[in-house]
Amino acid sequence: MTLSDFDSYRPAHEGRRKKKRNRPPGNGRRRGGGGGDGAREMSMVDDVEFSDSYYGRPIVKPPPWDWKISAYLFAGGVAGGSGMLAAGADAAGLEKLRRNTRLTALGATIGGTGFLILDLGRPERFLHMMRTFKVSSPMNIGTWILSGFGTAAGVVAAIEVDRITGEKLPLGPLRTILHWVEKPTGAVAALFGAPLASYTGALLADTAVPTWNAARDNLSYLFVSSAAMASSGVAMITTPTEQTRPARVLATAGAAADLYFAEKLTEPMHPAEAEPLQTGRAGKKLRWAKGLTIAGGIGAALLGRNRIAAIASGAALATASALTRMAVLEAGIDSTKDPRHVVEPQKARLEARRAQGIVDDSITTVG
């Protein structure tokens, strides 16, 4: 007799039994052919440990990002903040601050774009993002923001380089056009500066990565505050103190906002979602960032007129900004490696909905 493949799962000491016919209840016999207690049923699946996740794979696939994306996030913040600071310096007539922040904005844009392309692997992948305009895609919108900002920053930086060289660049009739569009172009750079500094927060939050998605209410605000610190810190390093008053004000405000939103970041989170931000290397970086932010903010507010103190405070603020972005990136990647960071918040949200009687948006039963 040919046996089914599934008969091989039956214990060796137990032969095949003739299946009994089901009889109506009440005739003194038990229904079914089994013993009634399920003793003959065998598990066809091995016991699963919670740490094993889905066949040993993470529930959420971690992004393949490393230090290059951290550098891109930092450079984008410096560029966007410098573009806004340059517009303020131009309005206040602070020529050295305007020049330095414009050059910083362009340098950070070039550097950030380079890190992004290095991560993508091929330059044409960046260009392919500009073939469409998709409002619902933070990555696509971010590409357009970076391109628009970089173009405007390049124009005003070219004007500053021309001034530095005594107008010896071979611009010809183009020089008149550049000077004519200088102020409007500077305003465009400032206009794109804020979205450039903040869109990366929206980009991270618009993913399934548990820690990033749970931080969606405050992550962009934290990145803007961090960008204000970084750009003003660089300005305090590169510009004489007699012209850094706007940078010192922005540094103080940015440090205060950064401390506030860093604390707010984990408030709406489930403990399992917040854990990667509070432990491990990411937690250590955030603690260092907090200390440097406090020191740099106090230095900018009280000691910014001293050249050495201004440089030290600016370096502290820029370093704090870099550590913050590195920590957020690392914490998000770490949150995908342990299934507990995914499952526990989902269970908590499900139980909260069921407690409210909401059962029509998930596979749940009542009773």
Secondary structure, DSSP 8 states (H G I E B T S, - for coil): ----GGGGGS-TT-----------TTSSS-SSSS-SSSTT---SS----GGGTBTTB-SS------HHHHHHHHHHHHHHHHHHHHHHHHHHT-HHHHHHHHHHHHHHHHHHHHHHHHHHSSHHHHHHGGG---TT-HHHHHHHHHHHHHHHHHHHHHHHHHHHTTS-SS-TTHHHHHHHSHHHHHHHHHHHHHHHHHHHHHHHHTSS-HHHHHTTTTHHHHHHHHHHHHHHHHHHHHS-GGG-HHHHHHHHHHHHHHHHHHHHTTTTS-HHHHHHHHSHHHHHHHHHHHHHHHHHHHHHHHSTTSHHHHHHHHHHHHHHHHHHHHHHHHHHHHHTTSTHHHHHHHHHHHHHHHHTT--TTTT----
